[in-house]
Amino acid sequence: MLRIHFTSEDVTRTRVAATIGVAAETYHSLEMLRDSRNSLQLGPWRSAVASRLGPHPEPLASLLPVRGPGLDLLALMGDPPDLEHAVDNLLSAPVLRLRREFDGIDFRPAYAPWAGRLRDGDRESLQELADAVRGWHRLAVEPFWNQGRSALVALSAHYADLVLQGGVDLLLRSLGVPEVRWRPPVLEAPYPRRTEVHLRGRGLVITPAVFSPQGVSFLWDPLDTTQPPRLTVPALREPLAHVGPAEQGDPDPSLASLLGRTRAAALLATRVGCTTTELARRLGVSAAAASQHTRVLRDADLITTTRRGGAVLHLITPLGTALLKARRFNQGGV
């Protein structure tokens, strides 16, 4: 049982975050692949990924522990939604941080030397780890991420609405996770071991996650006790089964005439949310040009832009969605 003790100050400092970050999701997806007991929503995803693998998904799988806790890539790479920004964080991580994350993990003996080099900040080994994260992300996360990100956006928006309607008290009573109970001033949840947590004025960050067990997970940074811990909750409400990125499609001619073809395509891309870097890649333009397009769309209240670490996430607004629906309706000849 996990029991999180709140003070009145903790309640006021509790907030919702949109994501634990692409790096942590990528590592957790590897854990979820190994543990088939977790999450029925991940069953189709697990089958699809396993069919594309060899017997050993190296080298990232080398860093899965034999038993006990694994790496905390949230602490090592931060929570940006953009993978390259997360990689930059890894490559610039201080040795003290690396040693803290790698110490005490029960690696298989064959992989201990590499883990030791990572622990000591060896640049070549860190680059190998970065490449491994990129490779696993391309294989197991990116092809499913449109659906996954939509689930994150939907749940974080729902949580934000709960806070607006009834404050943090309503949020904590309505997390939608089985057997989680808010008995003020304590939040109780099933957990592998009995754990008592006193927030002591730091508050709590409640964060949806795609690659998550059916229950909650509790994450904290022992090196920075001033930061609030995170409670991750499963975001998926439907099986993760959409192999391959969703087709963006071409904007209809009337929408392209109204906004311009590139800007219309940018609006379409924000239906599932995207960072500036991702948008630039999808549109085939520079990051500066993508930023200019998002500024115009934002000024017209067609999208919102929210900072996530060192990146920003662009997401279509209800007005933007209504515009897309109206153009499709008109396109149908009615």
Number of C-alpha atoms within 10 A of each C-alpha: 13 20 21 19 19 22 17 11 13 20 20 16 15 22 19 20 21 23 23 26 23 27 30 25 22 25 24 21 22 20 19 20 19 14 12 13 11 17 17 17 21 23 17 15 21 21 13 15 15 15 8 10 11 8 7 9 14 12 17 19 17 17 21 21 16 13 10 10 11 19 17 18 21 20 22 22 23 23 26 26 27 22 22 15 19 25 23 13 18 22 19 13 16 13 14 12 15 18 16 14 21 19 12 12 19 16 20 15 9 9 14 15 12 19 24 16 14 22 20 18 21 15 13 12 18 22 15 15 21 21 15 17 21 19 17 20 21 13 14 22 25 17 18 19 21 20 21 24 21 17 22 24 19 17 23 21 15 14 25 17 14 19 17 12 11 10 14 21 17 16 23 22 15 14 18 13 14 11 11 20 18 19 13 13 15 18 17 19 19 17 14 7 8 9 14 13 14 15 20 14 17 20 24 22 20 26 24 27 29 28 27 23 21 18 17 24 18 14 16 16 15 12 12 10 11 13 15 22 21 23 19 22 23 24 26 25 11 12 15 22 18 16 18 13 12 13 8 13 9 13 21 16 13 15 21 16 11 11 15 14 17 17 21 22 21 26 28 20 22 23 19 20 24 23 25 23 21 18 26 19 13 15 16 12 13 14 17 12 15 23 16 13 19 24 15 14 23 18 10 12 14 20 24 20 19 12 12 19 15 13 18 19 22 25 24 24 19 12 13 22 16 13 15 18 12 13 17 16 11 11 13 8 6 6
